[in-house]
Amino acid sequence: MQERNSRKYSQIGVAILFLLLVACGGHQTEGQTQPETANGQEAALQGKSASALSERTAGMRAGQVVYDQYCATCHQTNGDGVPNLNPPLAKTDYVTGDKERLIRIVLNGSNEGLEVNGMVYSNAMPAHSFLSDEDVANVLSYIRNSFGNHADTVSVDEVRQVRATLE
Ligand code: HEC
C-alpha cells in the first residue's frame, strides 16, 4: 500500500512538472514571437541610441530604394559605374568627402568631365533637384555607407541648406 501511494504521488509530481513545463514553454514562445511585429520591435528597442540606430537603418533602406530607381542605371547597383561613361561611387573623394559638394552634384547634375580616381568620364549627369530633401539625404547617406564606403550620414537640414544656396 505504501509503495503504491508513493508511486501515485510521484506520478502526480510528474504531471505537475509537465504542466509547469508546458506553461513556461508557452510563455516563452509568446515572448519570442512578439518582437516579430514592427511595433514589438520598436517597443523592444529602448534608449535613445537604439532608436537613433533604427532611424539610421530606415534611412539607409529608403536611400537604397531611391538609389535603385534613380542612380543605378548609370552608376550600377554595385556602385562600380561604367568605364569612360559613368564614374564609380565606390571609394571616391566626391562621395565620401565634402558633403556640400556632393549634395550640389546631385541637385545640379554635372557636365564638367570630372576626373574620378584617375579617369575622366564623358557622360553628363542630369540634375536631380526634383528629389525631395529627404530622398537626397537618404540616398547620399546610403552611398556614403555602401560599396565599401564609410562616412557620416547626410541630414535633411544639410540638403535644405545647400538647396537654398542654389535657388
Ligand atoms: C544618366 C546617368 C547618371 C545618373 C542617372 C546619375 N548619375 Fe551620377 N554621374 C554621372 C556622370 C556621367 C558623372 C560624371 C559627371 C561629370 O563628369 O561631370 C556623375 C557623377 C556623380 C558623382 C561624382 C563623381 C563620383 O563618381 O564620385 C556622384 C557622387 C554621383 N554622380 C552620384 C549620383 C547619384 C546619388 C545619383 C542618383 C540620385 C546619380 N549620380 C545619378 C551619371 C549619372
Residues whose N, C-alpha, C, O or C-beta is under 5 A from the ligand:
A	BS01	HEC	Y70 C71 C74 L85 N86 P87 P88 L89 T92 Y94 V95 I105 S110 N111 E112 G113 L114 V116 Y121 N123 A124 M125 P126 H128
